[in-house]
Amino acid sequence: MKLFRILRIFLALSILIPGTVAATPFNQIIVLGDSLSDSNGNLMAAAGTPIPASAAYASGHFSNGPLWIEYLAANLGLPVDNLAVSGAYSGSIDGSKNFLDLFVPGSRLPGLSGQVDQLVAHGQANPDALYVIWAAVNNFLVFPNAANIGATVNDIVGSIKIVANLGAQSIIIPGMPNLGITPSGLSTPDPFSLTALSLGFNSALNTALLELESVLGPGVDLIPLDIFGIQAQIFNNPLSFGLTNVTQPCAVPSTSPTEFTPTVLISEVNVCANPEQYLYWDEIHPTTRTHQILSDAFLVAIIAEPATLSIFFLGFVIMNIFGRRNRLHAT
């Protein structure tokens, strides 16, 4: 879409002005996904019980504060319709649509397909909204093998098709982070296999998105977001992002459970003294500081071409960090 590319230029110029709300061609953000995006406590509402269980987490958030979508919405000055549900699978696995069904007996919690169904029930999509579809990680927490890639990619492509056919014109599709360098991944016997799995998924997703874009035509702008590459920038250059620990979780259970239980389901956790310097809040979820960095990546994804995203992102975030510091020193 040529018009959208032109609007990206104006957005790029606007975000370079410190202290301003970025101009945008959108009037709303609509989010579908999992715990990386669930800022409404949608899982907690669906389960009818406090999840996360510990007060160390921000209420209903799988982190210690706001998520990327909250920072992005504030930056753009836009309202958000957040349908994301923590634990969501991209489709159905053994009859379940949510990873946390494994730990909440008798539950049938919603997944990505249920979120898409909500949009279908609303009828015509908002053509002026920015849509985000981000779900896949939970599929590979259950089945961390390459045989799961094809079905997961098909789930996401199917969801994109439905949303686009409803009338959505701009859709961001973030990829898979590197599961091998999360605290959870690093604690496994073979983190390198998880890295290879993440790369394999991202390659398959990118190929599918290129094919889908030609099918949907010029009226729909699919915007990929290289989460793997962004995570690598942070992991390899932590001090550039104001971080000092990129391998360990800040929040850990006070006592070791007898069998694996996600930290989000444990009520007593110990918290590090400096969470703002940690990449990860728990074994898989980022801190709110990292979410703030990710929000910058989403903002850059709107304005930059995919081929230049990594370079543009690093420069933009470093500029933002020093800009924030300078404004703090000036006050």
Secondary structure, DSSP 4 states (H G I P E B T S, - for coil): -HHHHHHHHHHHHHHTSTT-PPP-S-SEEEEEESTTT--S-HHHHHHTS-SS-STTSPTT-SSSS--HHHHHHHHHT--EEE---TTEEEEEETTEEEGGGGTSTT-----HHHHHHHHHHH-S--TTEEEEEE--HHHHHH--SGGGHHHHHHHHHHHHHHHHHTT--EEEEE----GGGSHHHHTSS-HHHHHHHHHHHHHHHHHHHHHHHHHH-TT-EEEEE-HHHHHHHHHH-GGGGT-SEEEEESEEESS--SS---GGG-S-EEE-S-GGGEEESSSSSBPHHHHHHHHHHHHHHHHS-GGGHHHHHHHHHHHHHHHHHHHHHH-
